[in-house]
Amino acid sequence: ERPTAARFAGLALGMGAMALLLAPSLKAMSEQALGAMLMICAAISWAIATICVKKHDWTISPITLAGWQFVIGAGPLWLAAITLGAPATLLEVDTNAALAIAYAAIIPMSICQAIFFTLVRRLPASIASMGTLLIPPFGVMFSALILGEPVGVLELGALARVIAAMFLILPGFNWRTLTRPH
């Protein structure tokens, strides 16, 4: 897919939205630089996986592909847990934590990833990825609704940037057409 000015602008707006959401946590992230670096590495590896899925003509189903991605990706996570964490605590998982891990493994990491892979196969990657832009703002909104966390100017600014980014990368969208008087 060829990069366009609109796609670059959409990317910049999406990254700006992420920056707004992360701004309040910068101090904590600087104190936990390894965790922040691992999050960035995870995002880069997810982008690489998206490119690989799009570029290769896979003969296996998206759910099988997502399952293999989960299995392969679990290796570095186990290694990190063992080397960076306290390995003895891995066996002290309570029922709530085990259910949360099972949910994360089945729903977002397998089923949702398989749906995303299906979309990536059928649509341009920029369009398929557009839905992922909504994840952080929805996370903020649901944390406000469910956990009572405050939603302020930063969160609303991030949401506005995400919406603008989505409009920019929609096929056939033209700001001039939208703003032209009728």
Protein Blocks (a to p, Z undefined) as FASTA:
>chain_A
ZZdfklmmmmmmmmmmmmmmmmmmmmmmmmmmmlmmmmmmmmmmmmmmmmmmmmpccfbd
fklmmmmmmmmmmmmmmmmmmmmmcfklmmmccfklmmmmmmmmmmmmmmmmmmmmmmmm
mmcfklmmmmmmmmmmmmmmmmmmmnopacdfklmmmmmmmmmmmmmmpghiafklmmpc
ZZ
